[in-house]
């Protein structure tokens, strides 16, 4: 997964991830855990800025 510089850290992707592979950390960035990702693309589909690519 690649999260581009267009990411505004809104957390929308975090909320739709069924496995918790994405987390919004205290520093304001999105952290991705590849081991939890099932490649469902829910995060990619919901990103308002198109910043996520699998």
Residue pairs with C-beta under 8 A, 6 or more apart in sequence:
1 32
1 34
1 37
1 43
1 52
1 53
1 54
2 52
2 53
2 54
3 30
3 32
3 51
3 52
4 51
4 52
4 53
5 51
6 49
6 50
6 51
7 30
7 47
7 49
7 51
7 52
8 48
8 49
8 51
9 24
9 28
9 29
9 30
10 48
11 24
11 30
12 46
12 47
12 48
13 22
13 30
13 42
13 43
13 44
13 46
13 47
13 52
14 22
14 23
14 24
14 30
16 42
16 43
16 46
17 42
17 43
18 38
18 40
18 42
19 36
19 37
19 38
20 33
20 36
21 32
21 33
21 34
21 35
21 36
21 37
21 38
22 30
22 31
22 32
22 33
22 43
23 30
23 31
23 33
24 30
24 31
25 31
39 54
41 54
43 52
44 52
44 53
44 54
